[in-house]
Amino acid sequence: MVALRGKEIDAFLARPDSGRPIILLYGPDAGLVRERADALIASAVDDPNDPFSLVKLDGDELSAEPSRLVDEAMTVPLFGGRRAIRVRAGSRSFASGVDTLAEMSMKDCRIVIEAGELRPESPLRKACERAKTAVAIGCYPDTERDLAKLMEDELRIANLRIAQDARAALMSFLGGDRQASRNELRKLTLYAHGKGEITLDDVMAVVADASELKLDPIVDGAFAGRPDIVESEFAKAMIAGTYPGVIVSAAQRQAAWLHKSALTVADGTPVSAVLEGGFPRLHFSRKPAVETALRNFSAARLAGVIEQLATAALDTRKQPALAAAIAQRTLMAIAANAKRRG
């Protein structure tokens, strides 16, 4: 069985084994799947933009004629050179094409298959793990250590340092999708170019603005009991390409803050004092919605919402194709629940 783990993955991606030209990338982190696929394609052909060098196939279409994968892989370029085939797997299986191709000898051709989460018994995953000429690589959300390394790599390239408080804040905004995290880091390093050190103000001005402030209407609408706002703002976020898991994470942080604040109010602190204090300070435009949320939910009910969001966060990672539906359904449920005060 050829399923790589940990450092084996890094070693393989740095120097792909020509004896295993069929590579399956799968898992809940779609950004990491794309990033690794891009790197493997870039090292496999001289020009990824040349249609004669790179062939792109749709997995669901391929399932109707799996032998097409074999035909494409065995095609000899008219003008010579290396070739690659990039397949985006869908819900239908084309594993029989992989089984056939795995028994054949390919020359100067790499097959890169991108997929979402696959169970161990998935025909495609089984085909790639049992074939001697294939390899399966799982792509899962970055751990804290992975994010720290990603951050250090981007800071080193930009010749920048980062203050300790800025680092802690930045870590809380990253994760869920590798490409989204890398894009945020690169935007931050561009913003801080020439400064020498990234400060907390830089993080709050750039990354927090992208990952939090634009999501506030969705989150505030949910806890204030406004499903109409949740629906319209969520649709805007999807059109803008926001990763659904980021929205769920923002809702988790808000639920935790509301729970802590509800306990404070229960101990006798006025709601107005809670809204004026704490860090980060609430923008004045959010205070009415947050005040409504505190009147809608007791600490006990917020504890239940926190569990509900934790389940949703896990489900979005397990089922990336359904992440948007899971996130929206959860937020709409919170909005409906908010109308039942107490």
C-alpha positions in Angstrom: 0.0 0.0 0.0 1.4 3.4 -1.0 -0.2 6.1 1.2 2.3 8.7 2.3 2.4 10.3 5.7 4.1 13.3 7.4 7.6 13.9 6.2 7.2 11.3 3.4 4.8 13.7 1.7 7.2 16.6 1.8 10.0 14.5 0.5 7.9 13.1 -2.4 6.6 16.6 -3.3 10.1 18.0 -3.4 11.4 15.1 -5.6 8.5 13.1 -7.1 9.3 9.5 -7.8 9.2 8.9 -11.6 8.3 5.3 -10.8 5.0 6.4 -9.3 3.5 8.8 -11.9 -0.1 8.4 -10.8 -0.7 10.8 -7.8 -4.0 11.1 -5.9 -4.4 14.2 -3.8 -7.5 14.0 -1.5 -8.9 15.5 1.7 -11.0 18.3 3.2 -8.5 21.1 2.7 -9.3 22.0 -0.9 -6.7 24.7 -0.9 -3.9 22.3 0.0 -5.1 19.9 -2.6 -4.9 22.7 -5.3 -1.5 23.9 -4.0 0.1 20.5 -4.2 -1.5 19.8 -7.5 -0.2 23.0 -9.0 3.3 22.2 -7.7 3.3 18.7 -9.2 2.0 19.9 -12.5 4.6 22.7 -12.6 7.4 20.2 -12.1 6.0 17.7 -14.6 5.8 19.9 -17.8 7.8 22.7 -19.3 4.7 24.9 -19.9 1.5 24.3 -17.9 -0.4 26.7 -20.3 0.4 24.5 -23.3 -2.7 22.4 -24.1 -0.5 19.8 -25.8 1.6 19.4 -22.5 -1.2 19.5 -20.0 -4.6 17.8 -20.5 -7.4 18.6 -18.0 -10.2 16.0 -17.5 -13.4 16.0 -15.5 -13.8 12.9 -13.3 -17.5 12.6 -13.7 -17.2 12.8 -17.5 -14.3 10.3 -17.3 -16.5 7.8 -15.4 -18.5 7.2 -18.6 -15.4 6.2 -20.4 -12.5 5.3 -18.0 -10.4 4.0 -20.8 -10.0 7.6 -22.0 -7.6 8.1 -19.1 -5.4 5.3 -20.6 -5.6 6.8 -24.1 -4.6 10.2 -23.0 -1.7 8.9 -20.8 -0.3 6.7 -23.7 -0.5 9.5 -26.3 2.9 10.5 -27.6 3.2 14.3 -28.2 3.7 15.2 -31.8 6.6 17.4 -30.9 7.9 15.4 -28.0 8.4 16.6 -24.5 6.8 15.8 -21.1 3.1 15.6 -20.6 0.7 15.7 -17.6 -2.9 14.9 -17.0 -4.9 16.8 -14.4 -8.1 15.1 -13.3 -10.7 16.7 -11.0 -12.6 13.8 -9.4 -16.3 14.2 -8.7 -18.9 11.9 -7.3 -18.6 9.2 -10.0 -15.9 6.5 -10.1 -13.3 6.1 -12.8 -11.1 3.8 -10.7 -11.1 1.1 -13.4 -9.2 3.4 -15.7 -6.6 3.9 -12.9 -6.4 0.1 -12.4 -5.7 -0.4 -16.1 -3.2 2.4 -16.3 -1.3 1.2 -13.2 -0.4 -2.0 -15.0 1.1 -0.1 -18.0 4.4 1.6 -18.6 4.2 5.3 -19.1 6.9 7.5 -20.4 7.3 11.2 -19.5 3.7 11.5 -18.3 2.3 12.4 -14.8 -1.3 11.9 -13.7 -2.5 14.2 -10.9 -5.9 13.5 -9.5 -7.6 16.0 -7.2 -10.4 14.8 -4.9 -12.3 15.8 -1.8 -12.6 13.7 1.3 -12.4 10.0 0.4 -13.2 7.1 2.7 -10.6 4.2 2.9 -13.0 2.0 1.0 -13.4 4.5 -1.8 -12.7 2.8 -5.2 -10.4 5.6 -6.3 -8.4 5.7 -3.1 -8.1 1.9 -3.0 -7.0 1.8 -6.6 -4.2 4.4 -6.0 -3.1 2.9 -2.6 -2.7 -0.6 -3.9 -1.0 0.2 -7.3 2.8 0.1 -7.3 2.9 2.9 -9.8 0.6 5.3 -7.8 0.6 7.1 -4.6 -2.2 8.6 -2.4 -1.6 11.8 -0.4 -4.1 13.0 2.2 -4.5 16.8 2.5 -5.9 17.8 5.9 -6.3 21.2 7.5 -3.1 22.7 8.8 -2.1 22.0 12.4 -0.7 24.8 14.6 2.8 23.6 13.7 2.0 23.6 10.0 0.6 27.2 10.2 3.7 28.3 12.1 5.9 26.9 9.4 3.8 28.5 6.7 4.0 31.8 8.4 7.8 31.6 8.9 8.3 30.6 5.3 6.4 33.6 4.0 8.0 36.0 6.5 11.5 34.8 5.5 10.8 35.3 1.8 9.6 38.9 2.6 12.5 39.5 5.0 10.1 40.5 7.8 9.8 39.8 11.5 6.6 39.7 13.5 5.8 40.9 17.0 4.7 38.3 19.5 1.2 39.7 20.0 0.8 40.1 16.2 1.8 36.4 15.8 -0.8 35.2 18.3 -3.5 37.2 16.6 -2.5 36.2 13.1 -2.5 32.5 14.0 -6.2 32.8 15.1 -7.2 34.1 11.7 -5.4 31.3 9.7 -6.4 27.7 9.0 -9.1 25.7 7.3 -7.8 26.3 3.8 -4.1 26.3 2.9 -4.4 28.6 -0.1 -6.6 31.1 1.8 -4.0 31.2 4.6 -1.1 31.7 2.2 -3.0 34.4 0.4 -3.7 36.3 3.6 0.0 36.0 4.6 1.2 37.3 1.3 -1.3 40.2 1.5 0.0 41.0 4.9 3.7 40.9 3.9 3.0 43.2 1.0 1.2 45.6 3.3 4.2 45.6 5.7 6.9 45.7 3.0 9.8 47.8 4.1 8.7 48.1 7.8 11.0 45.3 9.1 8.5 44.1 11.7 4.8 43.3 11.4 2.8 44.7 14.3 -0.6 43.9 15.8 -2.1 46.9 14.1 -0.9 45.6 10.7 -2.7 42.2 11.3 -5.9 43.9 12.5 -5.8 46.3 9.5 -5.2 43.6 6.9 -6.0 40.0 7.8 -8.7 40.8 10.4 -10.5 43.0 8.0 -10.6 40.3 5.4 -11.5 37.3 7.6 -13.6 39.0 10.3 -15.1 42.4 9.6 -16.7 41.4 6.3 -18.3 38.4 8.0 -19.7 40.4 10.9 -23.1 41.0 9.2 -23.6 37.2 8.8 -22.6 36.4 12.3 -24.4 39.3 14.0 -27.5 38.6 11.9 -27.5 34.9 13.1 -27.3 35.8 16.8 -29.7 38.7 16.5 -32.3 36.4 15.0 -32.3 37.9 11.5 -32.4 35.0 9.0 -33.0 37.4 6.2 -29.7 39.1 6.8 -27.9 35.8 7.2 -29.3 34.5 3.8 -28.4 37.7 1.8 -25.0 38.3 3.4 -24.0 34.6 3.2 -24.8 34.6 -0.5 -22.6 37.7 -1.0 -19.7 35.9 0.8 -20.1 32.8 -1.4 -20.0 35.0 -4.5 -16.8 36.6 -3.2 -15.2 33.2 -2.8 -15.1 33.1 1.0 -14.4 29.7 2.4 -17.5 28.5 4.4 -15.3 27.1 7.2 -14.0 30.7 7.9 -17.6 31.9 8.4 -18.2 29.0 10.9 -15.0 29.9 12.7 -16.0 33.5 13.0 -19.4 32.4 14.4 -17.5 30.1 16.9 -15.4 33.0 18.2 -18.5 35.2 18.5 -20.4 32.5 20.3 -17.5 32.1 22.8 -17.4 35.9 23.3 -21.2 36.1 23.8 -21.1 33.2 26.3 -18.4 34.9 28.4 -20.3 38.1 28.2 -23.6 36.5 29.2 -22.0 35.1 32.3 -20.7 38.6 33.1 -24.2 40.0 32.7 -25.7 37.3 34.8 -23.3 38.3 37.6 -24.8 41.8 37.5 -22.7 43.8 35.0 -24.8 46.0 32.8 -25.0 45.0 29.1 -23.8 48.5 28.2 -20.7 48.1 30.2 -20.0 44.7 28.6 -20.3 46.3 25.1 -18.0 49.1 25.9 -15.3 47.0 27.5 -13.2 44.0 26.4 -10.8 43.4 23.5 -11.1 43.8 20.6 -13.5 46.7 21.0 -16.8 46.4 19.2 -17.3 48.8 16.3 -20.2 51.1 17.1 -22.2 49.8 14.1 -22.3 46.3 15.7 -23.4 47.2 19.1 -27.2 47.1 18.5 -27.0 43.6 17.0 -24.7 42.3 19.7 -26.9 43.8 22.4 -29.9 42.0 20.9 -27.9 38.8 20.8 -27.1 39.1 24.6 -30.8 39.6 25.3 -31.8 36.7 23.1 -29.5 34.1 24.5 -28.7 32.9 28.0 -25.3 31.5 28.8 -26.8 28.0 28.9 -28.3 28.3 25.5 -25.0 29.7 24.1 -23.2 26.7 25.4 -25.5 24.6 23.2 -24.8 26.9 20.2 -21.0 26.5 20.8 -21.5 22.7 20.5 -23.7 23.1 17.4 -21.0 25.2 15.7 -18.2 22.8 16.7 -20.2 20.0 14.9 -20.7 22.2 11.9 -17.0 23.0 11.7 -16.1 19.3 11.8 -18.7 18.5 9.2 -17.4 21.2 6.8 -14.0 19.6 6.9 -15.3 16.1 6.4 -17.6 17.1 3.6 -16.0 20.0 1.7 -18.4 19.7 -1.2 -21.3 20.4 1.2 -19.4 23.0 3.3 -21.5 26.0 2.1 -24.8 24.2 2.7 -23.7 23.0 6.2 -22.5 26.5 7.2 -25.6 28.3 6.0 -28.0 25.7 7.5 -26.3 26.1 10.9 -26.4 29.9 10.9 -30.0 29.9 9.8 -30.8 27.5 12.6 -29.1 29.8 15.1 -31.1 32.8 13.8 -34.3 30.9 14.2 -33.3 29.8 17.7 -32.5 33.4 18.6 -36.2 34.3 18.3 -36.9 32.1 21.3 -35.5 34.3 24.0 -34.0 32.9 27.2 
